[in-house]
C-alpha cells in the first residue's frame, strides 16, 4: 500500500533542509505520582528539595560554561536565566507550601507548581512571555529528574543512526545534550520563534521548524520527514517528486556554498564599478563570527532587546557596556550600529509590565517607551558612547516617527557627552547617530529627519505593515502584506533619493534586504547599503557582482511602471534567475 504524503506548516526558526527518519524526543518525567506524607516526613522532603535546587544550579552553571565556549556567551546566558528561576522566592515558596501545608511529596509539589505557571504563561497574549513558559518547564523537568534519580534520556544519543528529532516541545536542556552529528533537523508542535530553544537551534546551525500544527497527530513511528527550514514546510513521507526537488536544491545549494566560500572576502562591486555595502543583522555576540565568515562589512543593526529579554531584571549600565565593548572588539574594527532596546508591540519583558493595549502595534513601543523612561534611554546611550572608543561604533534609535523625538534624542546625547567630558571619560565625539524609519510618518518626513541625524535604517517589516494597514502575523490579512506594492516602492525610492540629496547613508534592514529576489530592484532604486542575516550576504553579493548598476536601474524603473506586485515579482525572479539559475527554487518569492 502506497503511503500518502502529508504536508504540514510551521514557523521556520533555523534555515536549512533536512531529510531523514523521525526520532522521538524522550526524557520528560512522566507519571509523577502524588502521595500524602506524614508531618514527620516534611523536613526530609524539604531537604530533598533544597538538595535538588543546589544540584540543578550547579548543572546549569556547568552547561552555561560549556555552551559559552561552544556556541557563544549570549546563547549560554539562557541557562543563567534558568538559574535565576531556581531562586525565584515565589515559586520556591509555593513548592515548599505544597509540601509543608498540603503534605504531598516534593516531586508532586514541583510538578503541580510548574504546571500552574506553564498554563499561566500560555494564556498570555505576549509571545515573548509565552516563550518563557518552555524555560520554566525545563527547570521543573530538571528538578524532577534529580529528585527521582533518573537521567534524562534522548533516544538520539542512544543510536548511531541519524534522524530528524521530533517532540511536542523542545527545551534548552534538550538541545544542548544532543549529539549534533546525529541531529539532521528539529521539529516541534508548540513553541515560539523567540523561545530560548529556538535561539539555541539557530546557534547550532541545525534546520528547525516549530509550531507545526497537528504534528503529533500526523507524525508516527517509522515516518520519513523532509524539513524546509527556509519556508517552514514539513513533509511527512514525502513522495518521490518532492524528494527529488529538495535533493536538487540541497545539491545546488551545497555546490553554491562551496563556491562562495572562496569569494566571501571579495567586495560587492557591480560589473560597471559601483560599490555596494553589505552589512549584517545580529542578535547576539555568538553570531559575529558568521558576520565575518560570510563576508559582511560590518553589523548594520545589533539588536539589543535580547540582552533584556533573557533576564529577570534590567541589566546595569556596566553590564551593557561590557557586552557592547565585546561586540566592538569581536567585529575587529568593522562598523557596528547598536540599536537601543526596542520593546513593545509583540516584544515584552517579564519584569517591565507594559499596559494592555487594544492595538499594541500602534501604541507604546520603541522610542516612545525610552522617551518616557529617560533613565533607560540615558543608561543605554551612555553605555554605547563609552564603548565607542573601542571601534567603529554607531548608535541607532528604534521606531522614530517625529522631528520632535529626534530633537529630544540629540539633546539627550549632547547632555551625556557633556557629562562624560566633565568626568573625563573617553568616548568617540564623532560617533554617528541614526534612526529607524519604520512608520509612514517618518518616511514622509524624511528630509527633515535626515537634517538632524547622520544616517537612517529603514525597517521595511514594520513600514510595510503600517503603510498597508496589514498585520503580517494575522492569517486573515497576511496575504495582503505586500512589499512590492506601488506605495511601498514609491516611499523607498523617496527615502533613498533624500539620502543622496543630504549625503547621508540610507540602509534597509528589513527582510526584503536579505531576499536575493529583491536585490536588483533595491539597487536599481539607488540603495547602496543593505543589512541582512549573515547567511544571505554571499548570495546577495554574488548577484551584485554578476549584475551592473545600469541594468538594475532599468529593471527598477520598468518594475515600478508595472503598478502590479505579481508582475513585478515575476520580473524580478526572471532577472535574478538569469544571474543565478537555481535562485527561484531555494529562495521564496
VOGU-3710 file (C-alpha; in Angstrom, 3 decimals, decimal comma):
1> xxxxxxxxxx> 0,000/0,000/0,000  1,360/3,380/-1,014  1,805/5,832/1,867  0,279/9,225/1,140  2,435/12,302/1,633  1,211/14,793/4,254  2,174/18,469/4,098  2,420/20,454/7,339  3,364/24,059/8,034  5,193/25,666/10,925
11> xxxxxxxxxx> 7,436/28,580/11,845  10,980/28,349/10,446  13,483/29,302/13,156  16,727/27,917/11,758  17,403/27,700/7,998  18,382/24,637/6,021  16,895/21,474/4,523  16,823/18,131/6,328  15,637/14,678/5,276  15,545/11,522/7,380
21> xxxxxxxxxx> 13,631/9,200/9,661  11,748/10,612/12,617  13,297/10,199/16,054  11,070/10,964/19,015  12,293/13,034/21,921  12,145/11,219/25,226  13,163/12,082/28,730  10,429/14,326/30,090  9,478/12,977/33,510  6,135/11,255/33,115
31> xxxxxxxxxx> 3,696/9,732/35,569  4,725/11,698/38,643  2,746/10,095/41,456  1,304/12,295/44,166  1,316/10,729/47,608  0,418/12,020/51,036  3,215/12,323/53,554  3,207/12,489/57,335  4,043/15,665/59,246  7,237/13,987/60,395
41> xxxxxxxxxx> 8,301/13,461/56,781  8,013/17,149/55,836  11,560/18,180/56,920  13,106/15,348/54,909  11,090/16,245/51,823  12,060/19,915/52,119  15,719/18,916/52,491  15,425/16,803/49,332  14,020/19,844/47,573  16,917/22,040/48,757
51> xxxxxxxxxx> 19,485/19,478/47,594  17,757/19,226/44,209  17,845/23,033/43,874  21,560/23,132/44,666  22,301/20,312/42,219  20,234/21,953/39,459  22,081/25,254/39,933  25,440/23,508/39,625  24,300/21,673/36,491  23,116/24,909/34,895
61> xxxxxxxxxx> 26,390/26,622/35,780  28,345/23,854/34,025  26,051/23,939/30,969  26,370/27,734/30,738  30,146/27,448/30,817  30,260/24,747/28,134  27,764/26,418/25,804  29,595/29,714/26,201  32,679/28,081/24,680  30,844/26,073/22,008
71> xxxxxxxxxx> 28,151/28,490/20,800  28,599/31,899/22,405  28,007/33,815/25,608  24,630/35,221/24,561  23,192/31,757/23,958  24,808/30,481/27,158  23,079/33,222/29,150  19,809/31,355/28,593  20,930/28,934/31,304  21,867/31,791/33,577
81> xxxxxxxxxx> 18,267/32,950/33,125  17,066/29,481/34,175  19,341/29,516/37,224  17,668/32,748/38,320  14,310/30,957/38,099  15,599/28,447/40,643  15,965/31,315/43,102  12,557/32,843/42,481  11,127/33,274/46,010  7,508/32,991/44,857
91> xxxxxxxxxx> 7,962/29,698/43,006  10,137/28,190/45,756  7,681/29,298/48,436  4,760/27,732/46,578  6,566/24,398/46,195  7,552/24,374/49,866  3,974/25,242/50,831  2,625/22,305/48,797  4,885/20,021/50,832  4,532/21,609/54,273
101> xxxxxxxxxx> 0,857/22,579/54,189  -0,765/20,078/51,826  1,521/17,264/52,936  2,391/15,903/49,477  5,709/14,547/48,251  8,132/17,047/46,775  8,010/15,549/43,232  4,258/16,135/43,098  4,685/19,622/44,568  7,215/20,613/41,904
111> xxxxxxxxxx> 5,036/19,138/39,154  1,910/20,995/40,325  3,556/24,400/40,675  5,432/24,182/37,384  2,257/23,129/35,559  0,420/26,068/37,121  2,965/28,599/35,862  3,199/26,943/32,459  -0,564/27,276/31,995  -0,447/30,848/33,263
121> xxxxxxxxxx> 2,242/31,817/30,731  0,486/30,090/27,842  -2,690/32,101/28,432  -0,866/35,399/27,963  -1,089/37,147/24,596  2,521/38,312/24,542  4,565/35,791/22,566  7,832/36,650/24,331  6,361/35,877/27,734  4,765/32,739/26,334
131> xxxxxxxxxx> 8,195/31,765/25,085  9,435/31,780/28,671  6,948/29,005/29,513  9,349/26,484/27,991  12,085/27,675/30,356  10,028/27,163/33,487  9,028/23,671/32,295  12,671/22,927/31,515  13,675/23,984/35,023  10,879/21,858/36,508
141> xxxxxxxxxx> 11,928/18,797/34,498  15,499/19,222/35,657  14,392/19,252/39,297  12,159/16,216/38,796  14,886/14,212/37,119  17,203/14,954/40,016  14,545/14,115/42,612  13,646/10,776/41,049  17,310/9,963/40,430  16,731/9,269/36,777
151> xxxxxxxxxx> 18,845/10,621/33,924  17,078/12,344/31,102  17,380/10,177/28,010  17,208/11,327/24,453  16,942/8,365/22,164  19,057/10,241/19,635  22,075/9,758/21,914  21,489/6,010/22,167  21,574/5,296/18,468  24,143/5,536/15,712
161> xxxxxxxxxx> 21,581/6,349/13,047  20,939/9,950/12,144  17,457/11,416/12,062  15,110/14,371/12,486  14,253/14,921/16,126  10,567/15,461/16,844  8,838/16,375/20,099  5,789/18,187/21,364  8,115/20,934/22,590  11,852/21,378/22,987
171> xxxxxxxxxx> 13,592/22,868/25,951  17,098/24,364/26,028  18,363/21,473/28,156  17,204/19,004/25,500  19,095/20,675/22,706  22,436/21,160/24,441  22,665/17,431/25,202  22,215/16,308/21,614  24,933/14,678/19,576  24,899/17,245/16,833
181> xxxxxxxxxx> 26,223/14,900/14,185  23,135/12,719/14,675  20,592/15,556/14,524  19,663/16,359/10,936  16,809/18,657/11,892  14,349/19,590/14,628  10,531/19,782/14,563  8,117/20,598/17,385  4,374/21,111/17,617  4,488/24,020/20,019
191> xxxxxxxxxx> 6,943/26,777/20,775  7,648/30,327/19,712  10,163/31,879/17,340  11,568/33,837/20,299  11,809/30,894/22,687  15,217/30,010/24,046  15,051/26,596/22,373  14,594/28,319/19,001  17,575/30,584/19,674  19,773/27,590/20,505
201> xxxxxxxxxx> 18,641/25,649/17,412  19,662/28,598/15,277  23,002/28,900/17,051  23,628/25,196/16,381  23,044/25,780/12,638  20,502/22,947/12,706  17,450/23,272/10,403  14,425/23,715/12,659  10,686/24,301/12,306  8,476/24,821/15,343
211> xxxxxxxxxx> 4,764/25,350/15,997  3,870/22,706/13,389  0,109/22,385/13,812  -1,225/18,831/14,299  2,286/17,380/14,069  1,716/14,872/16,883  -1,389/13,580/15,103  0,316/13,236/11,748  3,862/12,089/12,578  4,164/8,446/13,611
221> xxxxxxxxxx> 6,930/5,955/14,384  8,657/4,875/11,179  7,755/8,027/9,207  10,251/9,778/6,959  10,365/13,572/7,246  11,532/16,340/4,960  12,023/19,686/6,678  12,421/23,040/4,934  13,868/25,480/7,441  13,577/28,349/4,959
231> xxxxxxxxxx> 9,807/28,238/4,411  8,571/26,253/7,413  7,214/23,421/5,238  7,334/19,897/6,668  6,561/16,842/4,527  5,643/13,557/6,196  6,578/10,580/3,993  7,382/12,838/1,017  6,738/11,471/-2,450  9,479/10,864/-4,984
241> xxxxxxxxxx> 8,886/14,141/-6,811  9,184/16,209/-3,612  12,317/14,362/-2,515  13,952/14,858/-5,911  13,081/18,543/-5,863  14,717/19,093/-2,470  17,672/16,842/-3,253  18,338/19,059/-6,240  18,010/22,146/-4,076  20,406/20,734/-1,462
251> xxxxxxxxxx> 22,898/19,653/-4,090  22,893/23,021/-5,829  22,964/24,885/-2,521  25,921/22,809/-1,286  27,816/23,472/-4,507  26,995/27,142/-4,285  28,166/27,374/-0,679  31,468/25,745/-1,613  31,976/28,190/-4,458  31,133/31,327/-2,496
261> xxxxxxxxxx> 33,351/30,384/0,432  36,328/31,262/-1,751  34,790/34,628/-2,629  33,449/35,631/0,797  36,070/38,305/1,367  35,703/39,866/-2,089  33,922/43,247/-2,254  30,381/43,657/-3,585  31,120/45,675/-6,725  28,874/45,683/-9,782
271> xxxxxxxxxx> 30,150/44,925/-13,260  30,216/48,659/-14,007  32,184/49,534/-10,879  29,578/50,617/-8,277  30,448/49,578/-4,702  27,540/48,233/-2,635  27,874/47,974/1,135  26,584/44,713/2,637  26,055/44,648/6,398  24,598/42,022/8,742
281> xxxxxxxxxx> 21,721/41,961/11,239  22,850/40,395/14,524  21,097/39,465/17,780  23,974/38,159/19,888  27,752/38,070/20,167  27,848/34,425/19,134  26,679/35,381/15,632  29,533/37,820/14,970  31,792/35,070/13,644  29,147/34,443/10,964
291> xxxxxxxxxx> 29,266/38,126/10,007  32,956/37,849/9,230  32,817/34,349/7,716  30,024/35,269/5,302  31,837/38,393/4,125  29,706/41,226/5,543  31,479/44,553/6,003  30,094/45,016/9,495  26,921/44,996/11,561  24,129/47,163/10,193
301> xxxxxxxxxx> 21,967/46,571/13,230  22,874/44,923/16,537  19,550/44,279/18,253  19,960/44,783/21,991  16,476/43,835/23,216  17,552/40,209/23,604  20,031/41,335/26,270  16,964/42,472/28,207  14,549/39,674/27,326  16,858/36,921/28,614
311> xxxxxxxxxx> 16,926/38,395/32,120  14,551/38,866/35,029  15,666/42,453/35,702  17,241/45,328/33,801  20,976/44,954/33,186  23,207/47,633/34,656  24,994/50,212/32,535  28,264/48,415/33,234  26,837/45,060/32,124  25,590/46,597/28,878
321> xxxxxxxxxx> 28,899/48,334/28,370  30,794/45,060/28,724  28,673/43,461/26,001  28,994/46,442/23,669  32,759/46,557/24,127  32,990/42,846/23,359  30,915/43,385/20,211  33,198/46,214/19,084  36,302/44,110/19,801  34,998/40,967/18,121
331> xxxxxxxxxx> 33,926/42,729/14,919  37,599/43,703/14,542  37,354/47,341/13,524  34,394/46,891/11,213  31,428/49,220/11,560  28,657/48,281/14,017  25,388/50,122/14,658  23,981/49,301/18,092  20,236/49,788/18,332  18,722/50,669/21,666
341> xxxxxxxxxx> 16,225/48,276/23,244  13,148/48,025/21,026  10,279/46,630/23,086  6,525/46,988/22,943  4,032/45,585/20,474  4,934/41,896/20,307  8,065/42,260/22,460  7,641/42,377/26,218  9,790/41,977/29,316  8,696/39,803/32,220
351> xxxxxxxxxx> 9,898/42,421/34,713  8,662/45,546/32,907  4,918/45,332/32,514  3,513/47,114/29,502  -0,113/48,234/29,589  -2,707/46,111/27,830  -3,497/47,975/24,632  -6,256/47,460/22,112  -3,733/47,885/19,297  -0,204/47,481/20,724
361> xxxxxxxxxx> 1,466/47,799/17,304  0,217/51,379/17,205  0,831/52,023/20,871  3,565/52,416/23,449  6,713/50,965/21,913  10,200/51,748/20,650  11,448/55,263/21,262  8,135/56,200/22,909  8,933/53,997/25,900  12,512/55,251/26,091
371> xxxxxxxxxx> 11,489/58,908/25,993  9,086/58,335/28,863  11,650/56,328/30,829  14,625/58,617/30,384  16,739/56,530/32,750  16,598/53,635/30,261  17,371/55,952/27,342  20,306/57,583/29,093  21,744/54,357/30,533  21,899/52,664/27,130
381> xxxxxxxxxx> 23,189/55,766/25,372  25,985/56,206/27,920  26,971/52,551/27,608  27,199/52,829/23,817  29,128/56,112/23,957  31,666/54,587/26,343  32,053/51,566/24,060  32,565/53,834/21,043  36,257/54,270/21,902  36,875/50,582/21,137
391> xxxxxxxxxx> 35,989/50,621/17,450  33,710/51,967/14,744  30,502/52,143/16,798  27,289/53,936/15,810  24,096/54,408/17,831  20,655/53,644/16,398  17,265/54,618/17,846  14,155/52,456/17,239  10,883/53,456/15,592  11,276/57,211/15,431
401> xxxxxxxxxx> 8,246/58,986/13,933  8,590/62,724/14,515  11,115/65,525/14,348  10,415/66,377/17,993  11,549/62,884/19,020  14,821/63,354/17,144  15,422/66,726/18,792  14,972/65,196/22,240  17,321/62,341/21,282  20,008/64,765/20,114
411> xxxxxxxxxx> 19,664/66,894/23,246  19,962/63,791/25,425  23,125/62,706/23,606  24,656/66,169/23,940  23,897/66,245/27,681  25,518/62,841/28,169  28,558/63,864/26,117  28,979/66,963/28,293  28,686/64,879/31,446  31,242/62,340/30,227
421> xxxxxxxxxx> 33,601/65,153/29,257  33,350/66,703/32,729  34,053/63,305/34,287  36,994/62,816/31,901  35,530/59,611/30,489  36,616/58,908/26,925  34,205/58,421/24,034  34,141/58,994/20,292  32,907/62,547/19,860  32,135/61,850/16,199
431> xxxxxxxxxx> 30,043/58,739/16,818  27,308/58,593/14,176  23,680/58,893/15,222  20,997/57,032/13,297  17,269/56,374/13,494  14,980/53,592/12,305  12,443/54,575/9,656  9,505/52,255/10,345  6,424/54,447/10,145  4,827/56,231/7,171
441> xxxxxxxxxx> 5,131/59,482/9,141  8,918/59,150/9,322  9,115/58,116/5,669  7,071/61,127/4,577  9,121/63,490/6,731  12,466/62,030/5,686  14,025/65,347/4,587  13,573/66,975/7,987  14,712/63,875/9,851  17,852/63,474/7,727
451> xxxxxxxxxx> 18,823/67,048/8,528  19,125/66,046/12,201  20,903/62,655/12,031  23,892/61,010/10,348  22,127/58,007/8,820  18,828/56,134/8,684  17,968/52,448/8,595  14,652/51,507/7,015  12,811/48,717/8,847  10,633/47,523/5,993
461> xxxxxxxxxx> 8,947/44,780/8,037  7,071/47,349/10,099  6,957/50,044/7,445  5,075/47,779/5,022  2,502/46,671/7,557  1,916/50,202/8,834  1,672/51,605/5,322  -0,766/48,929/4,120  -2,566/48,589/7,489  -1,870/44,837/7,419
471> xxxxxxxxxx> -0,752/42,707/10,362  1,512/40,163/8,689  1,069/37,772/11,625  -2,707/37,774/11,237  -3,726/34,879/8,925  -6,900/36,729/7,964  -4,983/39,535/6,266  -1,371/38,347/5,969  -1,813/37,680/2,233  -2,242/41,426/1,817
481> xxxxxxxxxx> 1,224/42,075/3,236  2,975/43,061/0,018  6,467/44,639/-0,041  6,156/45,137/-3,817  3,059/47,288/-3,560  3,487/50,524/-5,505  3,052/52,651/-2,352  5,947/50,828/-0,667  8,269/51,192/-3,643  7,325/54,848/-4,005
491> xxxxxxxxxx> 8,255/55,550/-0,374  11,504/53,578/-0,552  12,554/55,417/-3,686  11,827/58,741/-1,991  13,791/57,817/1,156  16,807/56,691/-0,886  16,620/59,835/-3,027  16,567/62,041/0,094  19,619/60,235/1,465  21,595/61,055/-1,672
501> xxxxxxxxxx> 20,496/64,689/-1,598  21,579/65,095/2,027  24,711/62,938/1,531  23,505/60,693/4,359  23,593/56,902/4,343  20,311/55,055/3,901  20,234/51,330/4,578  17,411/48,811/4,517  17,476/46,202/7,282  14,082/44,529/6,820
511> xxxxxxxxxx> 13,511/41,089/5,305  13,486/42,383/1,738  17,161/43,377/2,046  18,128/39,740/2,539  15,843/38,309/-0,149  18,020/37,894/-3,270  14,968/38,324/-5,499  14,766/41,953/-4,342  18,455/42,809/-4,745  18,286/44,170/-8,293
521> xxxxxxxxxx> 15,154/46,201/-7,524  16,581/47,828/-4,392  19,906/48,520/-6,055  18,020/49,975/-9,004  16,119/52,287/-6,651  19,528/53,655/-5,648  20,119/51,682/-2,440  23,824/51,271/-1,762  23,722/49,827/1,777  21,936/46,574/2,615
531> xxxxxxxxxx> 21,702/44,914/6,044  20,550/41,286/6,333  21,008/37,986/8,186  24,668/36,963/7,691  23,840/33,780/5,746  22,279/35,788/2,891  25,268/38,075/2,365  27,144/35,725/-0,027  24,247/35,176/-2,429  23,311/38,875/-2,483
541> xxxxxxxxxx> 26,975/39,682/-3,094  27,040/37,180/-5,959  24,037/38,863/-7,621  25,626/42,286/-7,260  28,926/41,126/-8,754  27,176/39,481/-11,710  24,976/42,496/-12,496  25,503/46,124/-13,387  24,163/49,209/-11,681  22,870/50,464/-15,020
551> xxxxxxxxxx> 20,888/47,274/-15,624  19,476/47,352/-12,093  18,203/50,907/-12,611  16,499/49,874/-15,832  14,834/46,933/-14,080  13,635/49,105/-11,171  12,241/51,793/-13,461  10,366/49,212/-15,523  9,130/47,378/-12,414  7,635/50,471/-10,797
561> xxxxxxxxxx> 5,884/51,286/-14,055  4,063/47,949/-13,934  1,973/49,019/-10,906  1,307/45,322/-10,231  3,065/43,395/-7,430  2,565/39,972/-9,039  4,045/41,143/-12,339  6,934/42,845/-10,554  7,715/39,659/-8,615  7,665/37,592/-11,785
571> xxxxxxxxxx> 10,014/40,065/-13,450  12,455/40,085/-10,519  12,583/36,290/-10,294  13,214/36,088/-14,032  16,029/38,656/-13,951  17,606/37,145/-10,837  17,381/33,634/-12,216  19,221/34,797/-15,304  22,149/35,536/-12,978  21,758/32,542/-10,635
581> xxxxxxxxx> 19,687/29,782/-12,282  18,574/27,980/-9,110  17,501/31,067/-7,144  13,752/30,503/-7,543  13,979/27,033/-6,035  15,787/27,890/-2,803  14,517/31,383/-2,030  10,766/32,051/-1,737  9,451/34,870/-3,927
//
